[in-house]
Amino acid sequence: MSALFSYIRALPRTAGPLPRVRADFQRAAVRSRHSRPAERSATSALRGHINVSPRAERRLATPAAPRSSGRLNGRSSSRERGGWLGELALGAAFGVSTVVLVQSLHTGTVAAMALKVNLNSAEGGWKEAKDFLLSLSVKDRRQYYRTSDFVSLDNIPLWTPTGGGSEPSRYQRNEKLDQKISLFTGDITKLEIDAIVNAANNTLLGGGGVDGAIHRAAGPKLKMECASLCGCETGEAKITCGYGLPAKYVIHTVGPIAQGGVKEEHRKALRSCYTNSLKTATENAARSLAFPCISTGIYGYPPEQAVHEALAAVREYLEAHHDKLDRVIFCVFLPKDKELYLQNLPLYFPAAPTEATVKSKL
């Protein structure tokens, strides 16, 4: 500590007081006895690391107002010095380097604080990890991805409507839906977008296929949060953090089991999976969303029928809410599924009529 305070004494004097670094110690039941009364309603939680809430960040982004009552002739009062020294010592106790702490206090910034979020371990609370991760920008969250190779939204090509198919389109062309659809072949766990959809089972605790792949890629805290959701009914959707995934959120939906043949109840349930996932995305301000093929694996729904429910649900939702979503991605893995989407996308998202088509209708 002697070196710490020597470093502090060596700092140049400023015309104004050292800005205070605000931290909320409610969860740890810790309060600095040196805090001013007006500053005891802190705004961000101490969750195994020192974190700052968006509100506090906004306040720290602007110059701090001078404290006329706390300084005399350019010197800090003993009470003020005690306040920020108390915060400095507390920060050091939680693993923040001396230089970073003093620079943060001196400049009013909280950048580079030591953040301890272990997404590879089941130890520690999922709520704390979730709140922290969701507060980060995409760029800052990348250091927590559990994969090094991810695909950003800019690198996912748009699907371009094509005409000339043998089957007439089932919907009129809507120019507002252009630039909103993608067909991607690859691993859904690699997509750096707002949300990916998980074809889950009713427990939400992981399984085979894409469900197991998403849980493995996200890490153990995904299962911990899923356990708090008490399962999910067929056709419904629930949302969690993405944790170690490049996707910010995972939307879990449970498709129907149609091994004995597709009935009307199965068709409605499958369409509900897509509609409720889209609704959940927009309710959480997720503007880019990727779907896997739901129910077409071990659940037995024929892919050639499932593709129509998927496309119809997305088309109808975008028709009503095109301003709330920037991109919907159909993520396929098997070549036969890619071919099914290529064949059927023009039926739901048709191209502009060509001159030849117009003449043929006259």
Summary of the structure (lengths in Angstrom):
residues: 362
radius of gyration: 26.5
end to end distance: 88.2
largest distance: 90.7
contacts: 1087
relative contact order: 0.12
helix: 42%
strand: 12%
